């Protein structure tokens, strides 16, 4: 009666931090699983002298390879290429949740 109830004010209860941690964990594991798949594809691609990249990658200037845009995120032309693409993925999964939490708590 004396003021707004914390659970109805924002439509959220006291479990918000726990829920946000659970969501961040899920995002981390999804990104980790995605990266594991990408690295396994890279192992196979490298062992086959990058035939997967040649056969199923997007080639600039060749419109015939445009449908391969769906397979392109999984294909890399070198170990340096996959390393540089892998680094930003895990922090981005957790920073998105952190930004949402900061915005909702402020």
C-alpha positions as CSV (number, residue, x, y, z in Angstrom):
1,X,0.0,0.0,0.0
2,X,2.8,2.4,0.8
3,X,4.4,2.3,-2.6
4,X,4.8,0.4,-5.8
5,X,5.5,-3.3,-5.4
6,X,9.0,-4.2,-6.7
7,X,7.6,-7.2,-8.6
8,X,4.9,-5.2,-10.4
9,X,6.8,-2.0,-11.0
10,X,8.9,-3.4,-13.8
11,X,7.1,-6.6,-14.3
12,X,10.1,-8.5,-12.8
13,X,10.7,-10.2,-9.5
14,X,13.6,-10.8,-7.3
15,X,14.9,-13.6,-9.5
16,X,16.1,-11.1,-12.1
17,X,19.9,-11.5,-11.4
18,X,19.6,-15.3,-11.3
19,X,17.6,-15.3,-14.6
20,X,20.1,-13.0,-16.2
21,X,23.0,-15.2,-15.2
22,X,21.2,-18.2,-16.5
23,X,20.6,-16.4,-19.8
24,X,24.2,-15.4,-20.0
25,X,25.2,-19.0,-19.4
26,X,22.9,-20.2,-22.2
27,X,24.4,-17.6,-24.6
28,X,27.9,-18.6,-23.7
29,X,27.2,-22.3,-24.3
30,X,25.4,-21.6,-27.6
31,X,28.4,-19.6,-28.8
32,X,30.8,-22.2,-27.5
33,X,28.9,-24.9,-29.4
34,X,28.9,-22.8,-32.6
35,X,32.6,-22.2,-32.3
36,X,33.2,-26.0,-31.7
37,X,31.4,-26.8,-34.9
38,X,33.3,-24.1,-36.8
39,X,36.6,-25.4,-35.6
40,X,35.7,-29.0,-36.4
41,X,34.8,-27.9,-39.9
42,X,38.1,-26.1,-40.1
43,X,40.0,-29.3,-39.1
44,X,38.2,-31.2,-41.9
45,X,38.7,-28.3,-44.4
46,X,42.4,-28.0,-43.6
47,X,42.9,-31.8,-43.8
48,X,41.3,-31.7,-47.3
49,X,43.5,-28.8,-48.4
50,X,40.6,-26.3,-48.2
51,X,38.4,-28.1,-50.7
52,X,35.3,-27.2,-48.7
53,X,36.2,-23.5,-49.0
54,X,36.8,-23.8,-52.7
55,X,33.6,-25.8,-53.3
56,X,31.2,-24.1,-50.8
57,X,32.6,-20.7,-50.1
58,X,31.6,-17.3,-51.5
59,X,33.9,-16.0,-54.2
60,X,33.9,-12.2,-54.8
61,X,32.7,-11.3,-58.3
62,X,31.1,-14.8,-58.9
63,X,27.3,-14.5,-58.5
64,X,27.1,-18.3,-58.9
65,X,28.6,-18.8,-55.4
66,X,26.1,-16.4,-53.7
67,X,23.9,-19.3,-52.5
68,X,26.9,-20.6,-50.6
69,X,26.5,-17.6,-48.3
70,X,24.8,-20.0,-45.9
71,X,27.8,-22.2,-45.6
72,X,30.4,-19.4,-45.6
73,X,30.3,-18.6,-41.8
74,X,31.6,-22.1,-41.2
75,X,34.4,-22.0,-43.8
76,X,37.8,-20.3,-43.3
77,X,40.8,-20.1,-45.6
78,X,43.5,-20.4,-43.0
79,X,44.2,-20.9,-39.3
80,X,44.9,-17.2,-38.8
81,X,41.5,-16.4,-40.4
82,X,39.5,-18.7,-38.0
83,X,41.5,-17.4,-35.0
84,X,40.8,-13.8,-35.8
85,X,37.1,-14.6,-36.3
86,X,36.7,-16.7,-33.2
87,X,38.0,-14.2,-30.6
88,X,35.1,-11.7,-30.7
89,X,32.3,-14.3,-30.6
90,X,32.5,-15.4,-26.9
91,X,32.8,-11.9,-25.4
92,X,30.0,-10.7,-27.6
93,X,27.6,-13.3,-26.2
94,X,28.2,-12.2,-22.6
95,X,28.5,-8.5,-23.3
96,X,25.0,-8.4,-24.8
97,X,23.5,-9.8,-21.6
98,X,25.6,-7.4,-19.5
99,X,24.4,-4.4,-21.5
100,X,20.8,-5.5,-21.2
101,X,21.3,-5.9,-17.4
102,X,22.9,-2.5,-17.0
103,X,20.1,-0.9,-19.0
104,X,17.4,-2.5,-16.9
105,X,18.9,-1.9,-13.5
106,X,19.7,1.8,-14.2
